Amino acid sequence: MAAPLYPRSIPIPSEHLDAFRNLHRAKKFAIDIGGSLAKLAYYSEVSRKRTRTWPGTVSPRQHEPGIYEVRECDETGAKLDFIKFETKYIESWLNFVGSHLLSEGETMRSVMKATGGGAHKYTQLLTEKFGVRVDKEDEMQCLIKGCNFLLKNIPNESFIFQRDATPQCCFQNLGPDIFPYLLVNIGSGVSVVKVDSENEFKRIGGTSMGGGTFWGLGSLITEAKGFDELLQLAASGNHKNVDMLVGDIYGGAYELLGLPSDLIASSFGKAARSSKDPKSCGTFGDADKAKSLLHMISNDIGQIAYLNARLHNLKRIYFGGYFIRGHPVTMHTITFAINYWSKGEVQALFLRHEGYLGAVGAFLKGAEEENIPLGSWSENLAGSSRFGDASRRPQSPVSYDVLELDHCDNSLEAFPFLADVAAYKPDLINLSEESDARHYWLHCFEEMVDKVADCAAASHTNSLDAKQRAETFKEKHRGQLAVLSGEPSAYGPLTVRNLLNARQQCLVECLFPDPYAMVKKIENERALGSFLERIQSLDALPWEEKQMNLIEGILTGNVFDWGAKEVTKLFEEGELAFEAAKAKLQTRPWLIDSFDDWMKRLQGPPHNCAIIFTDNSGNDIILGIFPLVRELLNRGTKVILAANSLPCLNDVVASELNILLSAVAEMCPILKAAQERGDVMVLETGSDSPCLDLRRVDCFLAEACVKYKVDFILLEGMGRAIHTNFNALFTCECLKLAVLKNNWLSRRLGGHTFDVVFKYERPQQAQRDA
């Protein structure tokens, strides 16, 4: 029997190896092989740098350095990587994978999950290359599993497409309840699947007129050499030259039936010949024919999808498959069809990573069988290709793109006191929609690149390659900013929050997990030296004056933010001390000022439990937040201090905060007793950002909030209270407190730099204001 012939192999250029840096640590593989594209998934356990803090040996009462030690450790974390490439080069890619594994002395698990049409065709090749047993998994099951996984783990995974809008992609917030929905998979044919839960789905319809029909008929009636060339033709064509419209038949609209004049009455109607005039069939070219064919098939698919959705009372219809692949022309025609048949009641939804659904699902099938921990994952923008990036890499004959996900330490879930999770939008400004705002913030981040890189390098003075890694960071992050300047939707919705996340991920990838670690330590130790004096001065004040001074202390501490350009300049010039910062604050009335309402509330019964989402280290947490915690405890209120799980800028992280709380407790009997009773506690948010997305918080934090019946939320700082959550609605009382340290944002809100936002809201009041 002759050996099977596989597509020709080509070398993978060495300059692209960074995209596959985790491959040599891969422990589990899965593959989805289609006729044109193959998607390889691999799970790897990678070594990563983490900054950890341990209690020091010096008593905090001595106010000397050494309250805690900062150490950088190597820890193991899990990653999921997906590579999408052309199936015709599959042997080359498998050789590439095999050589990387063998070169590092790694061996694959004995079983590889495979799905897609090519799972059968390439079984022998996979076995020969890796010596594994290939388990072929059902394609539709894998698609559904993959879709569920991405919808739950990547916020704003889905979007609607608006060809004539800016931006064209409008990303959607689903909330935690993603079911039920309709998945319309457009491959050679079309399958319409109703998905009711993680493991419950049913094919309820379909049609044989799908992507294969478009490609096949297009090949017969045009000179296009392939599917993508056919789509390019369609994008430049005019279907009205080929299709017979309502206006062609009636001379205008058919108003009695509500049919507009430009509605297609007969696809390819103008191409008809008659026996009386056999040579006359209109004037049109290949592009017009391709466009007419695309409309014909898309309208048919759209009608079938909508009728099935209506029959089963479904409002969410996701479209995927080879026919879509992020192509604007196909997304537009599908969108038009759904909008037409539903009369605007239902919108077509697309997925940023729909090409990976099968590979994700195949991996999940294997992971479940081998008890690989799953939990929650987050998209790593530093390791992923931009959305729709099907273009070839420079000087490379191979087209590929990559998706990378990081495993979260704990599972994430929605904050339980959001008024409506599905309606919650974390970000104040969508930079994709506002060009002036986008240009300003991209310019701000560009201006900060060198300073952040210098700080990162300075944090590793004993490392010989620190400067080189800092240069790599600059190159990587500037590359992201350049892409976003031209393609605002390249990594999903463009917001200040996502820009901060992308920068932090680049720092971590370049082995700078916490550039500000020593800066924070110094600021914390200095602030501890003033804590006793601070609480003693507060206790000497009359009650009303004390309440104002407590708030002014938080606002003053909030000025100390290394993430704000205006403040960074003051730091560098040595002009910022606690009293100097206090002098810069706006005097009352503040820009947003509901302090009087807060004072009335304080004259009532105490809150049951308060959660404070903390911001900066140093003066902010020690001289601002801790005195307020002490006051709340005196009133009989439990307090949860929620801090970042991982570092970003000079924000305090939970591991540091636990040590700082113990330090101030040694100086304050009230805090000491509360700590011993469990009335004050530190919990992780699950975040590594100055901003806060309450759709995804640490599950233990969410559980504690319910357990202790939180009835007051304090969001502190520009990142958590302005850039995000400024318009968030809650089911309990909330105070959003910040100093505006950015001139552009201050003017956007109608104020000036160092103006104050004191936004106290009760649930009903917040609903009215919204």
C-alpha positions, 0 to 999 in steps of 0.5 A: 500500500502506497504511503499517503501524500500530504501537503508540501512542507516549508520551514518556519522562520526563526524570527517568529519563534517568540509567538511560540515561546510556550511550546516547549513546555506543552503538556497537552495537545488538541487539534481541529483540522478543516479543509483550509485551516487547522487550529492547534491547541496546547496546554503548557505549564510555564515558569513565571516571575512573581513578586511576593512579600514576607513580614520583616523583622523590625517592629513597626513602632520603630518606624524603620525600614524592614516592615516587610521583605520583597522577593521575586520568585519563580512560580508555575502557571498554566497557559493555553495557546492556540495557533491557526495556520493553513492546512496545506502546511500541516506537515511543516507545523507538526514537524515544527512542534515535534522538534521543539518538544524533542529539543527540550526533552519533553514528551507528549501525552499518549492521547491527542484529541482531534476534530474537524473533517481532517481528523480522519484524513490526518490520523496516520500523520499525527500518529507518525509524528508524535507516537500518540493515539488520536481520539476523534471527537464530534465536531459539533460537540467541540464547537459548542464547548469552545463557544461556551468557554470563550463566551464565559472567559473573554469579556466582550467576545461577541460583537455586532458588525456595522459596516458604515459605523465607527467603529464597525465592531460593537462589542457586547456584554453578555453577563454571566447567563450566556444561555440559551442561544442559537449557533449558526455554523456556516461551513460547506453547508449550514447547521443551526444549533440551539444551545440550552446549557453546557452539555445540552444542545440540539441541531434544529435546522440547517440548509445545504446552501452554505459556504461550499455553495458560494465557493462552488457556484462562484467557481463556475460563474467567475474566474476566481481562484479560491474562496478568499479571492471570490470574497474580494471580488464580491466586495467590489461588485454591485449586485444591482447589475445582476439582481432584479429589484422590486423597482425593476418590476414595479417602477418603484416601491410596492407600497401596499406590501411594504416592499422598498424599490431596492429590495431584491425580488429575484437573485440573478434575475437580470442574468436570464436569457430568453429564446427570443433574445439568447445573447442579451443577459445584461452587462455585468462582470465577475465582481457583480456576479460574486456579489449577487451570489453572496447576497443570495446565500446570506439572505437564505441563511439569515432567514432560516436562522431568524425563523428558527430563533423566533420559533424557539424564542431566542434573542441571541444568534451567533454566526461562525464557520469558515464562511465568516472568519472576520470578513467584513463583506460576509458579516455585513451581508449576514447582518443585513439579512437578520436585520431585514427578516427580524425587522430590526428586533434581532441582531446578528452576533459574531465572535472575535475568536470563532475560528478557534471554537473547535480546537478549544472544545477538543482541548476541553474534552481531553482536559476533562478526561485527564482532570486538568484544572480549568477554572477561569482564564483571561486573554493575554494581549501580549501573546495574541494576534490582533483580531482579524489578523490573517495577514502574512507575517513579514518576509514569511510565506506562512500565514498564522495567528495566535491566541493565548490565555492565562489561567487565573489563580482562582475562579472569577465571577460577577460581583454579587451586588451589581444591580444588573450584570447584563447591563453593567458597562465597566468603562466610562469612555469607549475610545473606539467610538471617540477619535479625539479621546483615542488619539489623546490616550494613545499619545499619553501611553506612548509618552509613558513608554520610556518612563515605564521601561526605565522604572522596570530596568531600575527595579532589576539593577542586579540583572545583566539583561534588564536593559535588554528586556526593557528594550523588548518591552518598549518594542512590544508595547509600542507595537501594540499602540501602533496597531491600535492607532490604526485598528481600534478594535484590534484587541476588542473594545479599546478603553483605558482599562484595556490599555493598562492591561495590555501594558502590564501584560507586556511587562510581565512577559518581559519578566518585570512583574512588579517594577514599583515594588521597592517604591511601594515599600519605601512609601509604605514605611514612610507613611507608617511613621506618621500613622500614630500622629494621624489617628491622634490628630483625628481623635482630637477633632469634633465629630463633624470636623473629624468626618470631613478630615477623614475624607480629606485624608483619603483624597490627599492619599489618592493624589499619590498615583504613579499612573497619572502623568501630572502626578509623576512629574511632581514626584520626579521634581520632589514637590509632593509630600502629604501636606503639599498634596492636600493643598492641591485639592479643590475646596468645597463645593467639589466637582461632584459633591454629595458629602452632605448626604453622606453626613446625614447617613452617618447620623443613622444606624451603622452599616452591617459590612463595608467593602473598600476597593483599595487603590495606592500604597503608602499615604493612600492606604495608611493615612487615608484608608486605615483611619476610615476603616478604624472609624467604621469599626468604631461604628460597629461595621465590619470591613472587607479590604479588597486589593489587587491579587497581582501588582500594577503600578503603585497599587497595593496588593493583597499580600502587602496589605495583610502585612500593613494591616498587622503593622497598623494594628500593632499601633492601634488597639481598635484595629488590633481587636477587630483583626482578632475578632475577624471584623476586618479582613483583606481579600483579593479582587482577582485583578492586576489592574488599576481599573476594576471590571466587576464582571470578574472578581475573585470567587472568594471575595464574592462569597464573603460579600454575600456571607457578611451581607455587605451593604456599603461599597467604597470605590476609591481612585480614578481607575476604580471609580472614574475610568471604570464604574463611574456609572455602575449601579448597585443594590446597596449604598456606594461611594465613589471617591477620587481626585481627578489627576488627569487634565483631559479627564477633568475637562471631560467631566467639566472640571480641572486637575485635582478636582474632587469627585464625591459621589455617594449613591443609594440604590434608588437614587442611583436608578433615578440618576441613570 
